[in-house]
Amino acid sequence: MYSYRAAQHNLEKLTVRRRRVNNHTQIRQLTSIVGEALARENLKPPTKQDCGTPADELIVQLDGGHIPTKDKAKRSFEALSAVVYRPESLRIIDQHHREIAQKSCALSATDDNLATMKTYLLNATLKQGLDKNTVVTALADGAHNCWSVILSLENHCKQLLCILDWFHIGKKFQNVRSAVADDFKESLERVKWKLWHGKSDEALTKLELLMKNVTAPKKRSKLKGLYDYLKNNQAYLVNYEERDRKSQTYTSQVAESHIESIINARHKQSGKMQWTREGAHNVLQIRGTIASHEWDNRWQGAVLSALNVAA
């Protein structure tokens, strides 16, 4: 939850004096070893005791977040985060907010052609009750690596429905609005309306026509970026209006942002904070275990394993 230096300060408050064992370097090393132990355990299939009863439907939300790197040749690297839950676990807080009462999280910052993330995601879905009769509805932002991870579930469930997250579609349109003159803003809204009602072919045709009427290179480039984004993800565009009317999932906006709460809250607290892939990956295993409400049952084995290594 805290930076290593802040953790040292907190422990010094508890002990009322400085202790060598509470040095921030020692805390970092021990945290990494605990995370490493959890990372190994997360690769193992969950036991029957850890798995829920067979689920009729599961929701998967998968997204990526960028973490500042210590590698001087790069600015950041990407970590993937998935949240898996049953529809009945989504609880209403108020008109604009929901919370997931029970969920399983899968997080990875490894650079291994997505192998670790695919294993973590499968194990997370098994914990939530995945079997051959489960319908999985998966939401992603449209990135190729996200779809690749999600599609790895296809042979493990009854049906896999992939949906381009409406929340991310809305953000794309918001970024492009500034690229068109006021005379064309209504046309852009019509494109969005077509998408909302599941008419992706008509939406792309209108957007292509709109591009031809915009002469400024930079503005046209933005519109082209939106067109390519939708075209590349056309297979994952659905009738959002219909799903909304039937109270079916089509956006991640109704639930808390797991990228913000799990990745960004710890790894981007400060502009000066930089990470190695290994270090970030290990911390993410701890944060994911806590977010999944599994820490109380799993901390002892991981910590004792870390202490034995340290000893």
Buried (B, 14 or more C-beta within 10 A) or exposed (E): EEBBEEBBEBBBEEEEEEEEEBBBEBBBBBBBBBBBBBBEBBEEEBEEEBBBEEBEBBBBBBBBBBBBBEEEEEEBBBBBBBBBBBBEBBEEEEEEEBEBEBBBBBBBBBEEEBEBBBBBBBBBBBBBBBBEEBEBBBBBBBBEBBBBBBEBBEEBBEEBBBBBBBBBBBEBBEEBEEBBEEEBEEBBEBBBBBBBBBBBEBBBEBBBEBBEEBEEEEBBEBBBBBBEBBEEBEEBBBBBBEBBEEEBBBBBBBBBBBBEBBBBEBBBEEEEBBBBBBBBBBBBBBBBBBBBEBBEEBBEEBBEBBEEEEE
